[in-house]
Amino acid sequence: MDDTSKLLVMLLAALGVGFAVFMILREVMCWYYKINRMVSLLEDIRDVLRKDGGPVAAGAGRVTELPGNNAGPEIRPPKDEPCSCAACGTPTSPNDKFCPKCGASLG
């Protein structure tokens, strides 16, 4: 082998070793910062939301509360009609539960 081919083989070997070290360090960093676990959890959440094909997957509705029994969020469809507080008459958002001015329940 001449010097050029030896240099080429050494360069390819150095690139291979460098790539292997990069991949090992990448896995260590992903493990340390728990990136692989976060990605897995996000994929699980995405799959659960897509499985139903309901209002959450379509982007409609509004999440109102997260129950502690992992049953999933309660979904209310958005209201179209304007509303106001019965106690003080202040205009309110359709999805408000309480009046922003007097605190009266709007439910």
C-alpha positions in Angstrom: 0.0 0.0 0.0 1.2 3.4 -0.8 1.1 6.4 1.6 -2.2 7.8 0.1 -4.1 4.6 0.7 -2.7 4.2 4.2 -3.7 7.8 5.0 -7.2 7.1 3.6 -7.6 3.9 5.7 -6.4 5.8 8.8 -8.8 8.6 8.1 -11.8 6.2 7.7 -10.8 4.4 10.9 -10.6 7.7 12.8 -14.0 8.7 11.5 -15.5 5.3 12.5 -14.0 5.6 16.0 -15.2 9.2 16.3 -18.7 8.2 15.2 -18.8 5.4 17.7 -17.6 7.7 20.6 -20.2 10.3 19.5 -23.0 7.6 19.6 -21.9 6.4 23.0 -21.7 9.9 24.5 -25.1 10.7 22.9 -26.8 7.8 24.7 -25.1 8.8 28.0 -26.4 12.4 27.7 -29.9 11.2 26.7 -29.9 8.8 29.7 -28.6 11.5 32.1 -31.2 14.1 31.1 -33.9 11.5 30.8 -34.6 12.5 27.2 -35.4 9.0 26.0 -38.0 8.6 28.9 -39.6 11.9 28.1 -39.9 11.1 24.4 -41.4 7.7 25.3 -44.0 9.4 27.6 -44.9 12.0 25.0 -45.4 9.3 22.4 -47.7 7.4 24.9 -49.7 10.5 25.5 -50.0 11.1 21.7 -51.1 7.5 21.1 -53.8 7.7 23.8 -55.2 11.0 22.5 -55.2 9.7 18.9 -56.8 6.3 19.9 -60.1 7.9 20.9 -60.4 10.1 17.8 -62.7 12.3 19.7 -62.7 16.0 20.5 -59.2 15.9 22.0 -57.6 14.4 18.9 -59.5 16.9 16.7 -58.5 19.9 18.8 -62.1 20.9 19.7 -63.4 21.4 23.2 -61.7 22.6 26.2 -60.0 20.7 29.0 -61.7 21.8 32.3 -60.0 19.6 34.9 -57.7 16.7 35.4 -59.2 14.0 37.7 -56.9 12.1 40.0 -58.1 8.7 38.8 -56.4 8.9 35.4 -59.8 8.7 33.7 -58.7 11.5 31.4 -59.7 15.1 31.2 -63.3 16.3 31.2 -64.0 17.8 27.8 -66.7 20.5 27.3 -67.5 21.7 23.8 -67.0 25.4 23.4 -70.1 27.5 23.9 -71.0 29.9 21.1 -73.4 32.2 22.8 -72.2 35.3 24.8 -73.0 35.2 28.5 -72.9 37.5 31.5 -73.0 37.2 35.3 -76.5 36.9 36.7 -75.4 38.6 39.9 -73.7 41.8 38.5 -74.2 41.7 34.8 -70.4 41.6 33.9 -69.7 40.0 30.5 -67.9 36.7 30.9 -66.1 34.2 28.7 -68.3 31.3 27.6 -66.1 28.8 29.5 -65.7 30.8 32.8 -66.9 29.0 35.9 -66.9 32.1 38.1 -67.5 35.8 37.4 -64.2 37.7 37.2 -65.7 40.8 38.9 -67.8 39.5 41.8 -66.8 35.8 42.0 -70.3 34.4 41.6 -70.7 30.9 40.2 -71.7 30.9 36.5 -72.5 27.2 36.4 
